[in-house]
Structures are given as structure tokens and as C-alpha cells.
Amino acid sequence: MASTVWKGHLTFGLVSLPVKLFSAARGESVSFNQLHKSDNSRVKQVLFCQVEDKAVPRSELVKGYEYEKDKYVVIDDEDIKKAAPPTARTMEILEFVKSSEIDPVYLESSYYMAPDEAGEKPYALLFEGLRRSGYCAVAKIAMHNREHIVVIRPGAKGMILHTMYYADEVRQVEEFRTDTSLIKDKELELAKTLIETLEAPFEPEKYKDKYRENLMALIKAKVEGQDFVETAAPEKLAPVVDIMEALRQSLAQNKKPPKSTRGTAAAAKEETFALSAKDAAPARSKKTRKSATG
């Protein structure tokens, strides 16, 4: 079962409901340990005190903030708790915005938001209201020693929360722009035809990390003392000189996108809200059958 990363109340208007957050995704990669080249023994990172000229254990570490060059103020966990804003326990919806108005560049991390005990009905009400209206909720929440602006949207089976970058964290690059006056109508029509040719339903399970698969195959071959067959290098493409001709040749190939080998897109949606039945719909006791409004 996924571990809870935040637990508290979600409020909108006078409605309050208990919710909990679970990480919705995590990156997968092949990790390596650092070894001593001469004997392949694993090396360890040592924390070293420059003043006492000796290694120190992690139990003797404290947090410090450098307010001037080589001058630090010590901050402990109790200090951090005192600084936590109300949003550390209560997530307040500030406004509702159209989903189409949210630029995905602002989205950071994703979480499943499930109802806690006695919160099922107001949770379902907000979920269905967002789903039918086409709106997303914008709220504030404090977690991981930071206050986040978040977007809450309806997913396939429940609400999904995305932390967002603040506006000053998104880079505004003046050189990043597109001159659409360079294209011709005929080129655009061919490009649109090519896009329609490659149209396919979104099935995320059909995409694989070939780099990670190749690394694991290489590791397996080395463990078994076998040779690893190097992957074929991609064919070098010549620079496009005649865009119209390149588009025509692309259409002539008429390559359709591959289909999923694990079932339909509907099956994929069934896996997206990966919470146990207990998490998705907590059982109510007599003590928790009270109204969640207030």
C-alpha cells in the first residue's frame, strides 16, 4: 500500500473534508554503487569536520543556515514546526479555474488525493463538480518544508493533485518564440494530414525506457560472463531542404503508431488510481458517520 505523504483537511467555502495524499508516480532508473577500482570494494562517503579534523557520525549533525560568509544559525526540528503555516494541516481552495487555462509547464509533482474517514461524500461531491464543470481547483498546501500552490483536478477514479512551480520559478526566455509567418498554407495542410495519419489513443503502457532495458541486459550479460551485443546506431538523417517533399515522403511511408500489448486504454485507466480498496473508500464507524461540513 502506498505511504501517505500528507494528511489533513481540504476546505472550500464552509465545506471541510479529511483527505490524504499519496505519490502518484516515481522515476525509475538503474543505480550504481561506487567501487574502489583496484579491488572492487564498495567505498563510503565520510562526513568530515574541518575544525576538529575528524570524521563525524550523522547523529551529531544539525541543520544550519549560512546568513553571512562562514556564519551559521542553527535551526532544529522544533523551530521548523513553529514556522509551519496553517496550510501544513489545512489545504484551502483559493479559486477555481478552467483546466484549459493551466499551462502544463507549471506542473511539478503529482499525487493521488483520497478521502479519509468520514470524507467520502463531500469528496465525491467536489470530484463530480469538477468533472462536470471542466474546472480545476487552485489551493495552498505546506509540505516538505515548503508552501506549495497546487492544482486539484478530477482523474479517472478520483482527484489528482499537482504541485506547481511559482511564476518566478518558470524561466521566461525571450528567444523562445515561433515565427509562424515562415510557413505556407500548403505546407501546413500536409503537416496536418501527417499529424492525423499518426493519430492514436494515448496508451502510456506501450512506451518503454529502452535505455534502462539495455543497461539491465548489459548487466545480466556481464554477470553471466557473456558478450553484450551493442545496439544499432540510428540512421543519420540529412538536413531537410525541401519541406514539402519531406512531408510527402513521410505520408507515403504511412507508419501507424504501435498499439499497446497490455490491453486497451481502458485497462490502463483502471491502473492509474493505484490505491487499495481500503484507501479509496475507507469504512465508516459509528463515530465517523457525522457530517463532514463545518
VMD Tcl script that draws the C-alpha trace (Angstrom):
set ca {
  {0.00 0.00 0.00}
  {1.29 3.46 -0.88}
  {2.52 5.51 2.06}
  {0.78 8.76 3.00}
  {2.87 11.87 2.29}
  {0.36 14.38 3.72}
  {-2.78 14.16 5.81}
  {-5.14 16.96 6.75}
  {-8.31 18.78 5.70}
  {-9.34 20.25 2.37}
  {-11.65 23.27 2.65}
  {-13.75 25.13 0.11}
  {-16.29 27.64 1.31}
  {-17.73 26.25 4.55}
  {-17.14 22.65 3.49}
  {-14.27 20.76 5.12}
  {-13.27 17.18 4.40}
  {-10.37 14.99 5.61}
  {-8.03 13.86 2.83}
  {-4.65 12.17 2.40}
  {-2.08 12.31 -0.37}
  {-0.10 9.51 -1.99}
  {2.71 9.86 -4.51}
  {1.24 9.19 -7.95}
  {4.46 8.50 -9.85}
  {8.16 7.98 -9.38}
  {11.04 7.86 -11.81}
  {12.82 4.55 -12.37}
  {16.49 4.34 -13.29}
  {19.45 1.98 -12.97}
  {21.58 2.94 -9.98}
  {25.24 2.08 -9.49}
  {27.45 1.86 -6.41}
  {30.89 3.42 -6.34}
  {33.72 0.89 -6.01}
  {37.45 1.12 -5.42}
  {38.98 0.44 -8.85}
  {41.87 -1.69 -7.56}
  {39.85 -4.25 -5.58}
  {36.15 -3.57 -6.44}
  {35.32 -2.93 -2.78}
  {32.48 -0.53 -2.07}
  {33.53 2.91 -0.83}
  {31.64 5.02 1.70}
  {31.12 8.75 1.93}
  {32.58 10.14 5.13}
  {31.28 13.31 6.79}
  {34.31 15.26 7.93}
  {34.64 18.10 10.45}
  {37.27 20.58 9.26}
  {37.69 22.22 12.68}
  {38.30 19.03 14.68}
  {39.96 17.27 11.74}
  {37.97 14.07 12.15}
  {35.02 12.14 10.75}
  {31.65 12.70 12.46}
  {28.58 10.39 12.63}
  {25.23 11.56 11.29}
  {23.82 11.57 14.82}
  {25.98 14.64 15.57}
  {24.67 16.68 12.64}
  {22.34 19.68 12.93}
  {20.77 21.98 10.35}
  {22.43 25.34 9.78}
  {21.64 28.33 7.58}
  {24.51 30.48 6.29}
  {23.36 34.08 6.83}
  {26.86 35.52 6.22}
  {30.05 34.08 4.81}
  {31.06 31.19 7.16}
  {28.46 32.28 9.76}
  {25.56 29.95 10.50}
  {22.42 29.94 12.63}
  {21.31 26.51 13.87}
  {17.70 25.50 13.14}
  {16.22 22.40 14.80}
  {13.06 20.45 14.04}
  {11.06 22.27 16.72}
  {11.96 25.61 15.13}
  {10.73 24.35 11.78}
  {7.43 23.17 13.33}
  {6.89 26.63 14.82}
  {7.38 28.21 11.39}
  {4.86 25.91 9.69}
  {1.85 27.89 8.36}
  {-1.79 26.74 8.82}
  {-1.61 25.07 5.39}
  {0.59 22.38 6.97}
  {-2.65 20.80 8.21}
  {-5.38 22.52 6.20}
  {-5.41 22.84 2.43}
  {-7.61 25.77 1.43}
  {-9.06 26.08 -2.07}
  {-8.45 29.65 -3.22}
  {-10.29 29.63 -6.55}
  {-11.49 27.51 -9.44}
  {-10.03 27.91 -12.93}
  {-10.71 26.36 -16.32}
  {-8.50 23.34 -16.99}
  {-7.64 24.69 -20.44}
  {-6.07 27.79 -18.87}
  {-3.37 25.88 -16.98}
  {-0.06 25.69 -18.85}
  {1.49 22.24 -18.07}
  {4.92 23.88 -17.73}
  {3.81 25.00 -14.25}
  {3.04 21.43 -13.07}
  {5.70 19.83 -10.87}
  {4.85 16.63 -8.90}
  {1.68 14.51 -8.94}
  {-0.24 12.96 -6.03}
  {-3.41 10.94 -5.65}
  {-5.78 12.64 -3.20}
  {-8.08 10.18 -1.44}
  {-10.79 10.82 1.17}
  {-10.02 9.96 4.77}
  {-12.64 8.60 7.16}
  {-15.98 10.46 7.05}
  {-14.90 12.44 4.00}
  {-16.32 10.27 1.22}
  {-19.48 12.25 0.45}
  {-18.01 15.79 0.25}
  {-15.05 14.29 -1.64}
  {-17.41 12.72 -4.20}
  {-19.33 16.00 -4.45}
  {-16.21 18.02 -5.25}
  {-14.91 15.35 -7.64}
  {-18.14 15.23 -9.64}
  {-18.48 19.01 -9.58}
  {-15.01 19.45 -11.07}
  {-15.55 16.67 -13.60}
  {-18.82 18.07 -14.93}
  {-17.81 21.74 -14.89}
  {-14.40 21.42 -16.56}
  {-12.79 23.38 -13.72}
  {-9.74 22.68 -11.57}
  {-9.26 23.87 -8.00}
  {-6.27 26.02 -7.06}
  {-5.22 25.61 -3.42}
  {-2.36 26.13 -0.98}
  {-0.65 23.37 0.99}
  {2.52 23.20 3.09}
  {4.59 20.00 2.99}
  {8.26 19.05 2.72}
  {9.28 22.33 4.41}
  {7.67 24.44 1.71}
  {4.31 26.03 0.93}
  {3.02 24.97 -2.47}
  {0.40 26.27 -4.83}
  {-1.41 23.19 -6.13}
  {-3.95 22.28 -8.78}
  {-6.60 19.67 -8.00}
  {-8.27 18.02 -10.96}
  {-10.59 15.03 -11.47}
  {-8.86 11.87 -12.66}
  {-10.33 8.59 -13.84}
  {-11.43 7.41 -10.39}
  {-10.64 10.24 -8.01}
  {-8.94 13.59 -7.61}
  {-5.32 14.18 -8.54}
  {-3.21 16.95 -7.04}
  {-0.27 18.59 -8.81}
  {2.18 20.86 -7.05}
  {3.05 23.87 -9.19}
  {6.09 25.99 -9.83}
  {5.67 29.62 -8.83}
  {5.70 32.12 -11.68}
  {9.21 33.33 -10.80}
  {10.49 29.73 -10.98}
  {9.40 29.25 -14.60}
  {12.06 30.60 -16.92}
  {10.94 33.27 -19.34}
  {13.30 33.13 -22.32}
  {12.87 35.92 -24.85}
  {14.49 33.87 -27.61}
  {11.90 31.12 -27.14}
  {9.24 32.05 -29.68}
  {7.90 30.83 -33.02}
  {7.59 32.78 -36.25}
  {4.53 31.24 -37.92}
  {4.81 33.66 -40.84}
  {7.54 31.38 -42.25}
  {5.13 28.59 -43.18}
  {2.94 28.32 -46.28}
  {-0.67 27.14 -46.41}
  {0.15 24.04 -48.48}
  {2.92 23.05 -46.05}
  {0.53 23.45 -43.14}
  {-2.13 21.30 -44.79}
  {0.39 18.50 -45.43}
  {1.67 18.76 -41.86}
  {-1.90 18.48 -40.51}
  {-2.50 15.43 -42.73}
  {0.67 13.80 -41.37}
  {-0.46 14.52 -37.79}
  {-3.84 12.87 -38.50}
  {-2.07 9.87 -40.04}
  {-0.08 9.34 -36.84}
  {-3.12 9.86 -34.59}
  {-3.59 7.20 -31.89}
  {-5.26 6.84 -28.47}
  {-2.97 7.65 -25.55}
  {-1.79 4.34 -24.07}
  {1.14 5.08 -21.72}
  {1.88 1.40 -21.09}
  {3.13 0.92 -24.66}
  {6.12 3.24 -24.12}
  {9.26 1.67 -22.65}
  {12.59 3.01 -21.38}
  {14.90 1.25 -23.85}
  {17.97 2.77 -22.24}
  {17.13 1.18 -18.87}
  {16.24 -2.14 -20.55}
  {19.55 -2.15 -22.44}
  {21.50 -1.35 -19.27}
  {19.85 -4.25 -17.43}
  {20.61 -6.55 -20.37}
  {24.24 -5.39 -20.29}
  {24.45 -6.06 -16.53}
  {22.89 -9.52 -16.94}
  {25.34 -10.39 -19.73}
  {28.32 -9.30 -17.60}
  {27.10 -11.29 -14.58}
  {26.76 -14.40 -16.78}
  {30.12 -13.77 -18.47}
  {28.58 -13.26 -21.90}
  {29.22 -10.65 -24.56}
  {26.74 -7.82 -24.89}
  {25.57 -7.03 -28.42}
  {25.77 -3.28 -28.95}
  {22.52 -1.64 -30.01}
  {22.38 -0.44 -33.60}
  {23.14 3.24 -34.10}
  {20.25 5.27 -35.53}
  {20.41 6.17 -39.19}
  {21.72 9.68 -39.74}
  {19.12 11.93 -41.32}
  {20.06 14.54 -43.88}
  {19.01 18.13 -43.17}
  {15.57 18.99 -44.55}
  {15.94 21.17 -47.64}
  {12.54 20.77 -49.29}
  {9.87 20.66 -46.55}
  {7.06 19.80 -48.97}
  {8.97 16.80 -50.35}
  {9.87 15.61 -46.85}
  {6.22 15.79 -45.82}
  {5.11 13.89 -48.94}
  {7.65 11.12 -48.30}
  {6.54 10.90 -44.67}
  {2.92 10.47 -45.77}
  {3.96 7.85 -48.33}
  {5.51 5.72 -45.58}
  {2.18 5.81 -43.73}
  {3.58 4.33 -40.49}
  {0.87 3.91 -37.89}
  {1.82 4.24 -34.21}
  {2.23 0.88 -32.39}
  {-0.63 -0.37 -30.26}
  {-0.38 -1.39 -26.63}
  {0.49 -5.01 -25.95}
  {-1.04 -4.92 -22.48}
  {-4.65 -4.30 -23.35}
  {-6.82 -1.35 -24.13}
  {-6.53 2.21 -22.92}
  {-9.48 1.50 -20.63}
  {-7.41 -1.13 -18.84}
  {-4.64 1.39 -18.39}
  {-7.06 3.84 -16.77}
  {-8.02 1.15 -14.27}
  {-4.40 1.14 -13.06}
  {-3.91 4.90 -12.80}
  {-5.58 5.32 -9.42}
  {-3.45 2.66 -7.73}
  {-4.89 2.74 -4.24}
  {-6.21 -0.19 -2.29}
  {-9.95 -0.53 -1.76}
  {-9.40 0.46 1.83}
  {-7.69 3.70 0.81}
  {-10.17 4.54 -1.92}
  {-13.23 4.01 0.25}
  {-12.45 3.84 3.99}
  {-15.02 2.07 6.11}
  {-17.13 4.28 8.35}
  {-17.53 3.55 12.01}
  {-20.48 4.82 14.06}
  {-18.29 7.60 15.39}
  {-17.36 8.82 11.92}
  {-20.84 8.90 10.38}
  {-21.12 12.57 11.12}
  {-21.44 15.36 8.62}
  {-18.09 16.45 7.18}
  {-19.22 20.01 6.70}
  {-18.22 22.79 9.01}
}
mol new
graphics top color blue
foreach p $ca { graphics top sphere $p radius 0.5 }
foreach p [lrange $ca 0 end-1] q [lrange $ca 1 end] { graphics top cylinder $p $q radius 0.2 }
display resetview
